[in-house]
Amino acid sequence: MEDFISSLTVRLSPASKVLHDKTTSEFKSSLARWSDIDVRVPYAVVQPAGEQDIVSTVREAVKAGIPFVPAAGGHSPWSTIGQDGIIIDLSSYKGISLHPETNEATVKGGTLMKEMEVAFHPHKRFAGTCGNGNTVGVIPYYLGGGISIYTPLIGFGSGNLIAAKLVNAKGELVDVSDTENSELLWAIRGAGQFFGLVTEITIKTYPYSLLGNEAGQRICGTYIFLPHQIDEVCAAVEKVIQNDQYASAGHFMVMQAPPELKQQVLFVAPQVFCSSDEAAKLFQPLIDVGPLQQATMPSTFDKHTGQLDWVCAKGDFKRFTQNGLPDWNRDNIKKLAQLYLELVENCPDAVRSAYNVEWHSPRKSQGGSETAFGHGSVDYWLNVLSWYTDAKNHDYVDAMDKKAQATTRAGTNEADFVSYTNTSRDDPLEYRYKGTKRIAKLKALKAKHDPTGVFTEQLL
Ligand SMILES: Cc1cc2nc3c(=O)[nH]c(=O)nc-3n(C[C@H](O)[C@H](O)[C@H](O)COP(=O)(O)OP(=O)(O)OC[C@H]3O[C@@H](n4cnc5c(N)ncnc54)[C@H](O)[C@@H]3O)c2cc1C
């Protein structure tokens, strides 16, 4: 390994870094991740400064048989590796260019969500971005699906990915588009992390006018209710979902209240693209239930991923999983709320967890099926955020996480289970990629492009 690091270091441009002295603060801080679950210490962290540096790192690692993982925002459990391998940390290779002639944008390496929003805002254009995910990496989000509040308007991230540059399992940089390596374009739209290291993507952008206003404005309501109000709250949320006049998305969360309320609450955050007056009318059913606290916040696109930016804090033990749901099922949601109460009662240090059902409306039920992702018809997602601090609670919180997933799947045929590819790799392939043809095609492409599993053993 030492020889590999020495020979790699001389190949990289001077602005690149190879961190391998574990006692330095630079090495230690490069390992800070969204979650400390199963965090490992690699032999080295390579921070390439340019595209050619990335290519050289992959090529040399492949040649020497050194395992590696790419890392962008570090929110997943898969961008960490132990002593036998290296992390290719893309945080020093970033950039966004908007091409006015096509209104497409190129996003490089380790660019984060917030950075993309801020870059697009002056041009009055938007694209799919993560909810509450300021520091999530743009490229992984697009490669593995990309669920956003804009989904009712523009579909999922993967369907908006139109080209890429990718370092393949031989360490070659290849162009991927409709006309070059088009089978890889299909594959990276939903399973991208298993086919290569993507140095840049080209994505569609849309004018703010599609949001119904020139300011790029979204109105986000926040309403806090007590658990015993759950039936009325569900009924009010259903009215918001059923409106088909304005595109809306939102979260129905069971979580711990702000400190002054000292208990669990139902937190409803509908988000809609219309004027404040129109939003007020739309949200009226929620106000009629009598929330303990309420607010409506207009914000422009450059701030949309920051609604709950504390969720992006690094450290502690956290896990985030998303499962597609066939419908809004009030009975299952009520059981989910009960489970949350059980979690916090038995495990007080998990109070920052949240069990959350996300909706997208009006129902689209279309789009995205031609990509590897293929979940274009899913309009409801269970989002389980587990967040705790005591390592002895790993098993208990994990079991509750699984119970929450099982609860919201009750009544659904197993053949229709949907696990989000960007947050689940342990669930059966049949949950993550729908249809035998899609799975067979993915496996055949993996066997052709990465037969030895340089980019994980997934699909082999
Ligand atoms: C707080 C929070 C909010 C979220 N909100 C949403 C949401 O609203 N919608 C949604 O769809 N998802 C959401 N997610 C899930 C998120 O999209 C995925 O976890 C995403 O993969 C994280 O990307 P990252 O860059 O932060 O993570 P990383 O761990 O750095 O990367 C994720 C995976 O991609 C690989 N990878 C990184 N860069 C590259 C590259 N250039 N080429 C190939 N592979 C690469 C890594 O090795 C790893 O396997 C959220 C996650 C969190 C924790």
Ligand as a Chemical Component Dictionary entry (heavy atoms), coordinates in Angstrom:
data_LIG
# 
_chem_comp.id                   LIG 
_chem_comp.type                 NON-POLYMER 
_chem_comp.pdbx_formal_charge   0 
_chem_comp.three_letter_code    LIG 
# 
loop_
_chem_comp_atom.comp_id 
_chem_comp_atom.atom_id 
_chem_comp_atom.alt_atom_id 
_chem_comp_atom.type_symbol 
_chem_comp_atom.charge 
_chem_comp_atom.model_Cartn_x 
_chem_comp_atom.model_Cartn_y 
_chem_comp_atom.model_Cartn_z 
_chem_comp_atom.pdbx_ordinal 
LIG C1  C1  C 0 -30.451 14.309 5.634  1  
LIG C2  C2  C 0 -30.694 13.595 4.336  2  
LIG C3  C3  C 0 -31.677 14.047 3.463  3  
LIG C4  C4  C 0 -31.906 13.373 2.258  4  
LIG N1  N1  N 0 -32.914 13.806 1.460  5  
LIG C5  C5  C 0 -33.133 13.172 0.294  6  
LIG C6  C6  C 0 -34.152 13.615 -0.587 7  
LIG O1  O1  O 0 -34.883 14.565 -0.294 8  
LIG N2  N2  N 0 -34.289 12.977 -1.766 9  
LIG C7  C7  C 0 -33.484 11.932 -2.129 10 
LIG O2  O2  O 0 -33.650 11.418 -3.224 11 
LIG N3  N3  N 0 -32.533 11.490 -1.318 12 
LIG C8  C8  C 0 -32.347 12.067 -0.113 13 
LIG N4  N4  N 0 -31.366 11.609 0.706  14 
LIG C9  C9  C 0 -30.578 10.448 0.287  15 
LIG C10 C10 C 0 -29.394 10.894 -0.545 16 
LIG O3  O3  O 0 -29.807 11.228 -1.844 17 
LIG C11 C11 C 0 -28.372 9.770  -0.672 18 
LIG O4  O4  O 0 -27.995 9.355  0.618  19 
LIG C12 C12 C 0 -27.151 10.207 -1.471 20 
LIG O5  O5  O 0 -26.570 9.088  -2.081 21 
LIG C13 C13 C 0 -26.121 10.871 -0.592 22 
LIG O6  O6  O 0 -25.128 11.429 -1.375 23 
LIG P1  P1  P 0 -23.800 11.974 -0.669 24 
LIG O7  O7  O 0 -22.952 12.570 -1.703 25 
LIG O8  O8  O 0 -24.151 12.838 0.482  26 
LIG O9  O9  O 0 -23.215 10.644 -0.065 27 
LIG P2  P2  P 0 -21.885 9.797  -0.321 28 
LIG O10 O10 O 0 -21.889 8.824  0.802  29 
LIG O11 O11 O 0 -20.697 10.647 -0.481 30 
LIG O12 O12 O 0 -22.170 9.048  -1.696 31 
LIG C14 C14 C 0 -23.270 8.175  -1.834 32 
LIG C15 C15 C 0 -22.859 6.946  -2.680 33 
LIG O13 O13 O 0 -22.459 7.383  -3.968 34 
LIG C16 C16 C 0 -21.092 7.029  -4.228 35 
LIG N5  N5  N 0 -20.520 8.156  -4.942 36 
LIG C17 C17 C 0 -20.216 9.381  -4.468 37 
LIG N6  N6  N 0 -19.784 10.166 -5.469 38 
LIG C18 C18 C 0 -19.805 9.412  -6.592 39 
LIG C19 C19 C 0 -19.475 9.654  -7.947 40 
LIG N7  N7  N 0 -19.037 10.838 -8.356 41 
LIG N8  N8  N 0 -19.611 8.643  -8.849 42 
LIG C20 C20 C 0 -20.063 7.427  -8.469 43 
LIG N9  N9  N 0 -20.401 7.140  -7.188 44 
LIG C21 C21 C 0 -20.284 8.131  -6.268 45 
LIG C22 C22 C 0 -20.473 6.762  -2.866 46 
LIG O14 O14 O 0 -19.390 5.854  -2.937 47 
LIG C23 C23 C 0 -21.672 6.165  -2.127 48 
LIG O15 O15 O 0 -21.823 4.816  -2.498 49 
LIG C24 C24 C 0 -31.122 12.243 1.918  50 
LIG C25 C25 C 0 -30.134 11.788 2.799  51 
LIG C26 C26 C 0 -29.936 12.437 4.000  52 
LIG C27 C27 C 0 -28.925 11.886 4.944  53 
# 
loop_
_chem_comp_bond.comp_id 
_chem_comp_bond.atom_id_1 
_chem_comp_bond.atom_id_2 
_chem_comp_bond.value_order 
_chem_comp_bond.pdbx_ordinal 
LIG C1  C2  SING 1  
LIG C2  C3  SING 2  
LIG C2  C26 DOUB 3  
LIG C3  C4  DOUB 4  
LIG C4  N1  SING 5  
LIG C4  C24 SING 6  
LIG N1  C5  DOUB 7  
LIG C5  C6  SING 8  
LIG C5  C8  SING 9  
LIG C6  O1  DOUB 10 
LIG C6  N2  SING 11 
LIG N2  C7  SING 12 
LIG C7  O2  DOUB 13 
LIG C7  N3  SING 14 
LIG N3  C8  DOUB 15 
LIG C8  N4  SING 16 
LIG N4  C9  SING 17 
LIG N4  C24 SING 18 
LIG C9  C10 SING 19 
LIG C10 O3  SING 20 
LIG C10 C11 SING 21 
LIG C11 O4  SING 22 
LIG C11 C12 SING 23 
LIG C12 O5  SING 24 
LIG C12 C13 SING 25 
LIG C13 O6  SING 26 
LIG O6  P1  SING 27 
LIG P1  O7  DOUB 28 
LIG P1  O8  SING 29 
LIG P1  O9  SING 30 
LIG O9  P2  SING 31 
LIG P2  O10 DOUB 32 
LIG P2  O11 SING 33 
LIG P2  O12 SING 34 
LIG O12 C14 SING 35 
LIG C14 C15 SING 36 
LIG C15 O13 SING 37 
LIG C15 C23 SING 38 
LIG O13 C16 SING 39 
LIG C16 N5  SING 40 
LIG C16 C22 SING 41 
LIG N5  C17 SING 42 
LIG N5  C21 SING 43 
LIG C17 N6  DOUB 44 
LIG N6  C18 SING 45 
LIG C18 C19 SING 46 
LIG C18 C21 DOUB 47 
LIG C19 N7  SING 48 
LIG C19 N8  DOUB 49 
LIG N8  C20 SING 50 
LIG C20 N9  DOUB 51 
LIG N9  C21 SING 52 
LIG C22 O14 SING 53 
LIG C22 C23 SING 54 
LIG C23 O15 SING 55 
LIG C24 C25 DOUB 56 
LIG C25 C26 SING 57 
LIG C26 C27 SING 58 
# 
